Amino acid sequence: MSGRDEAEAARWLLTAGAVRERARQLLGLADAGRLPHLTLHRDRLPDVVDEVLATTLADYPDLDVPYHSRWRHFAVGGRDRWQVLAASVAVDAHEKARIGFDLAVTSVLLDAGAGPDWRYCEPATGATYTRSEGLAVASFDLFAAGAFSSDPGRPLRADAAGLSRFDAARLAVGCQVVAENPMIGLEGRAQLLRSLGRALMASPALFGADARIGGLVDVLESRASGGRLPATAILDAVLAGLGPVWPGRLSLAGRPLGDTWRHRLAASADAADGLVPFHKLSQWLTYSLVEPLEGLGIVVTDLDALTGLPEYRNGGLFLDFGVLAWRDSDLARRRLKPEDEPVVEWRALTVALLDEVAAAMRVRLGLDAERLPLAKVLQGGTWTAGRRIAARLRPGGGPPVLLDSDGTVF
């Protein structure tokens, strides 16, 4: 893979294939005991597989597992908020899909760790939710109230004009943030949505003359061949259209690299040397755009070309079961940033190990990748198992790593 110039390296780093290749490279170094921050204990990996299998069968005994996507969180508490909202407006299938895109993108971009002290009390039910579920319900209510639309007559949309005026004060009100109910990265989240507004305006070929997220539905439909669309085509569009929204990140050949960080041992003889991509929120978003497209009759193929999501639930699963262990125990007590090399190493190993858990799950269940794609293993699955082991080990169920995030990564 040598010989890539900067432009070629940038294009490669903005792919799921690059995420997986770099992750496997670092896993190989872990197997050889050569990583600087983490050791790998493969004898404990079967315990993780047992836990994920038990969790999946408990929650989905018929193995009818849905995709790991934002839509699961919109149905928390046994109330399918999206179906209620979609049924409340008289629109055709294409407009319903556009509304779904508008909702999913804004909600996913707000879905980074809110912190252990934040919670959201849903006005419609009085139920209280925290973490990802709380962020999902809060962002859903903001969307339904027209917070991201510039047209009061059409509140169920997210367009450039509406997003560009969105600020932290509006987000704080919508998410019930006060001194006694703090949220991590409040300004970072609001800035991300304003940046999203600028990105929509800058890419009319993707988002249309209305500079609306939902314009991407029509573009992706046009790129489907025979009603079939590879999952990587969705990710490509997401990375191309939303790449500029990420604040203060690395760039190469003038292209922002998004969720890409440095590790000294991520080696290649080209301009990608030392760089490790993840694109966690972009891939989470891609998984979340599959269902609106399927609602139009588009078959999304090759889901397993995407990777597992390197966030603190999936990554915490491997630390909490001892599959991964810090060489320096002080790292478990230090507050770490996304760019810190130990975090980059942990996230890369998480991606590679999720592939191995998925493969082991298929063997145990006698299923192939088409019937049990990675998107279902995550849902079934690793994310829930990571949350449950965290709750058993730590009051409040926080991650095993202290993360100092701006609200745009974890």
TAMO-V16460 format. One record per backbone hydrogen bond with DSSP energy under -1.0 kcal/mol. CO is the residue of the C=O (numbers start at 1). NH is the residue of the N-H. If there is no record, write none. Layout:
co=CO nh=NH
co=CO nh=NH
//
This chain:
co=4 nh=271
co=5 nh=9
co=6 nh=10
co=7 nh=11
co=8 nh=12
co=9 nh=13
co=10 nh=14
co=15 nh=19
co=16 nh=20
co=17 nh=21
co=18 nh=22
co=19 nh=23
co=20 nh=24
co=21 nh=25
co=22 nh=26
co=23 nh=27
co=24 nh=28
co=25 nh=29
co=26 nh=30
co=27 nh=31
co=28 nh=32
co=29 nh=34
co=30 nh=33
co=37 nh=327
co=39 nh=325
co=41 nh=44
co=42 nh=45
co=44 nh=48
co=45 nh=49
co=46 nh=50
co=47 nh=51
co=48 nh=52
co=49 nh=53
co=50 nh=54
co=51 nh=55
co=52 nh=56
co=53 nh=57
co=54 nh=58
co=55 nh=59
co=56 nh=60
co=60 nh=63
co=63 nh=65
co=67 nh=69
co=69 nh=72
co=70 nh=74
co=72 nh=75
co=73 nh=76
co=74 nh=81
co=75 nh=78
co=79 nh=81
co=80 nh=84
co=81 nh=85
co=82 nh=86
co=83 nh=87
co=85 nh=88
co=89 nh=91
co=92 nh=96
co=93 nh=97
co=94 nh=98
co=95 nh=99
co=96 nh=100
co=97 nh=101
co=98 nh=102
co=99 nh=103
co=100 nh=104
co=101 nh=105
co=102 nh=106
co=103 nh=107
co=104 nh=108
co=105 nh=109
co=108 nh=111
co=110 nh=112
co=114 nh=184
co=120 nh=129
co=122 nh=126
co=127 nh=122
co=129 nh=120
co=130 nh=134
co=131 nh=135
co=132 nh=136
co=133 nh=137
co=134 nh=138
co=135 nh=139
co=136 nh=140
co=137 nh=141
co=138 nh=142
co=139 nh=143
co=140 nh=144
co=141 nh=145
co=142 nh=147
co=143 nh=146
co=146 nh=149
co=148 nh=159
co=151 nh=154
co=155 nh=157
co=158 nh=213
co=159 nh=163
co=160 nh=164
co=163 nh=166
co=167 nh=171
co=168 nh=172
co=169 nh=173
co=170 nh=174
co=171 nh=175
co=172 nh=177
co=173 nh=176
co=178 nh=181
co=185 nh=189
co=186 nh=190
co=187 nh=191
co=188 nh=192
co=189 nh=193
co=190 nh=194
co=191 nh=195
co=192 nh=196
co=193 nh=197
co=194 nh=198
co=195 nh=199
co=196 nh=200
co=197 nh=201
co=198 nh=202
co=203 nh=206
co=203 nh=207
co=204 nh=208
co=207 nh=212
co=208 nh=211
co=211 nh=160
co=212 nh=215
co=213 nh=216
co=214 nh=217
co=215 nh=219
co=216 nh=220
co=217 nh=221
co=218 nh=222
co=219 nh=223
co=225 nh=228
co=227 nh=299
co=228 nh=225
co=229 nh=301
co=230 nh=233
co=231 nh=235
co=232 nh=236
co=233 nh=237
co=234 nh=238
co=235 nh=239
co=236 nh=240
co=237 nh=241
co=238 nh=242
co=239 nh=243
co=242 nh=245
co=243 nh=246
co=250 nh=257
co=252 nh=255
co=255 nh=252
co=258 nh=260
co=259 nh=278
co=259 nh=279
co=261 nh=276
co=263 nh=266
co=265 nh=267
co=266 nh=274
co=268 nh=270
co=269 nh=3
co=270 nh=273
co=272 nh=275
co=274 nh=263
co=276 nh=261
co=279 nh=283
co=280 nh=284
co=281 nh=285
co=282 nh=286
co=283 nh=287
co=284 nh=288
co=285 nh=289
co=289 nh=293
co=290 nh=294
co=291 nh=295
co=293 nh=296
co=293 nh=298
co=294 nh=297
co=299 nh=229
co=301 nh=231
co=302 nh=305
co=303 nh=306
co=309 nh=311
co=311 nh=315
co=312 nh=316
co=313 nh=317
co=315 nh=319
co=316 nh=320
co=317 nh=321
co=318 nh=323
co=318 nh=324
co=319 nh=322
co=323 nh=41
co=325 nh=39
co=328 nh=331
co=329 nh=332
co=330 nh=333
co=330 nh=334
co=336 nh=404
co=337 nh=340
co=340 nh=344
co=341 nh=345
co=342 nh=346
co=343 nh=347
co=344 nh=348
co=345 nh=349
co=346 nh=350
co=347 nh=351
co=348 nh=352
co=349 nh=353
co=350 nh=354
co=351 nh=355
co=352 nh=356
co=353 nh=357
co=354 nh=358
co=355 nh=359
co=356 nh=360
co=357 nh=361
co=358 nh=362
co=359 nh=363
co=360 nh=364
co=361 nh=365
co=362 nh=366
co=362 nh=367
co=368 nh=372
co=373 nh=376
co=373 nh=377
co=374 nh=378
co=375 nh=68
co=375 nh=379
co=376 nh=380
co=377 nh=382
co=378 nh=383
co=381 nh=385
co=382 nh=386
co=383 nh=387
co=384 nh=388
co=385 nh=389
co=386 nh=390
co=387 nh=391
co=388 nh=392
co=389 nh=393
co=390 nh=394
co=394 nh=397
co=402 nh=336
//
